[in-house]
């Protein structure tokens, strides 16, 4: 796993407002913004404000922050009108496609997904 600190983490900079993003929702613990390279018509990233490298590390550090990420992801799906047809994806580690080592969930929708295809 690639190590990133909050000072060099892209998502920490987005959360802090140092890098602009198309925010769609936020809570006290999490922020949701549109992916700059969407894999589906709706592609929103939900990240905790707390820097942890993976969702597993976030779960170990703060169950409250982890739960908030998923609550906000559900709220985003509702807001985007895709509450009954969306996919949430979590990549853990470079081998699984994680490129930013700050825990996050992808909310994807607006395309016909099949069980054999992840996006």
Protein Blocks (a to p, Z undefined) as FASTA:
>chain_A
ZZddfklgmklmmmnopagcddfbdcfkbccdddfbdcbfbdcddddfbdcfbfklmmmm
ommlmmmmmmmmmmmmmmnopmmoccddddedjknopabdcddddddehiacdfklmZZ
